[in-house]
Amino acid sequence: MSPEPIRLFGRSSSHFTRVAAIVALELGVPCELVVVPDLASRDPADYGGHPALRVPTLAVGESRVFGAENICRRLAAIAGRSGEPRVVLAEHVDADLAWSAQELVWHAMSAQVQLVVGVVFSKLPPDALIFAKGAAGLRGALAWLDAHADEVIELLPKPRDTSIFEVSLFCLVEHLGFRPTVPLEPYPRLRAFAASFATRASARATPYRYDVPPTTVTP
Ligand SMILES: N[C@@H](CCC(=O)N[C@@H](CS)C(=O)NCC(=O)O)C(=O)O
C-alpha cells in the first residue's frame, strides 16, 4: 500500500469517477473522494490539477494521474499483485472482441458526457449534427454491447474479482438511468448485467448522487 495519502478528485454523479472509486474499493485501496464543486470552473486547481478540466484526477502525494483507466492501473499497482490479477485491466486481455467492447464502453461514456454538457447544460439544439450523430452512435454502441457483452465477459481471464470492462459497463448503464440520455429499454441484457453487478459491495457503496453543495454543472 502507498504510504502517501491517496485522493480522488471527482464527483459522485460522474461515471468516470465511479469507475475509479469502485476499483479502489475492489482492490482495498483507501481513497478519499475530494468533491470538485463546479464543473463549469476553468481553473485546473479545482480539478486536482487536471489541465483539461475533467474529473477524475488521482492524487498520490504530489503525483497526479489523469484518465479513469490510468487511475485504475495506478490503484492496481498500489494494491500490488499476488498471482492472478484481482481486477482485470486492459493489458490482461488478449481478444479483438474484448478490446472493441472496451472501446465502445469508453466511447459511450464520453458520448453521454457530450450530450449532457452540450444539450442539457449548454442548451444547444439536440438536432445539431454533433449531438444527433452522437446520440445515434451512443445507441449503436449500446446495441452492439447488448449483443456481445455476455460473450466478452466469458473471454475475460479467470480467476478474478472483477474487470475494468465490467466496472465501466456497469457505471455506463447505471448512469444512463441516473441521467437519462437515451432510453435503456432496448438493451435487456445490459440492464440484467447492471442489476447483477449492482449487488456488489463496491457498487452499493458508490451510488450516483449529486454532491452538496449544489453546483451549476453536474454531469
Ligand atoms: N477520458 C476521461 C474522461 C473524463 C470525463 O469526461 N469526465 C467528465 C465527467 S464524467 C467531465 O469531466 N466532464 C466535464 C466536462 O465535460 O466539461 C477519463 O477517462 O477520465
The ligand as a MOL file (V3000), in Angstrom:
LIG
                    3D

  0  0  0     0  0            999 V3000
M  V30 BEGIN CTAB
M  V30 COUNTS 20 19 0 0 0
M  V30 BEGIN ATOM
M  V30 1 N -11.1650 10.2550 -20.6230 0
M  V30 2 C -11.5070 10.8780 -19.3510 0
M  V30 3 C -12.9320 11.4190 -19.4400 0
M  V30 4 C -13.3610 12.1770 -18.1900 0
M  V30 5 C -14.6930 12.9090 -18.3790 0
M  V30 6 O -15.1780 13.1240 -19.4940 0
M  V30 7 N -15.2730 13.2980 -17.2400 0
M  V30 8 C -16.4830 14.0700 -17.2650 0
M  V30 9 C -17.3890 13.7520 -16.0800 0
M  V30 10 S -17.9530 12.0770 -16.0570 0
M  V30 11 C -16.1350 15.5460 -17.1580 0
M  V30 12 O -15.1620 15.9000 -16.5220 0
M  V30 13 N -16.9640 16.4090 -17.7590 0
M  V30 14 C -16.7970 17.8130 -17.6560 0
M  V30 15 C -16.9160 18.4930 -18.9830 0
M  V30 16 O -17.1240 17.8040 -19.9890 0
M  V30 17 O -16.7860 19.7180 -19.0180 0
M  V30 18 C -11.3090 9.8750 -18.2220 0
M  V30 19 O -11.1550 8.6780 -18.5010 0
M  V30 20 O -11.2210 10.2490 -17.0490 0
M  V30 END ATOM
M  V30 BEGIN BOND
M  V30 1 1 1 2
M  V30 2 1 2 3
M  V30 3 1 2 18
M  V30 4 1 3 4
M  V30 5 1 4 5
M  V30 6 2 5 6
M  V30 7 1 5 7
M  V30 8 1 7 8
M  V30 9 1 8 9
M  V30 10 1 8 11
M  V30 11 1 9 10
M  V30 12 2 11 12
M  V30 13 1 11 13
M  V30 14 1 13 14
M  V30 15 1 14 15
M  V30 16 2 15 16
M  V30 17 1 15 17
M  V30 18 2 18 19
M  V30 19 1 18 20
M  V30 END BOND
M  V30 END CTAB
M  END
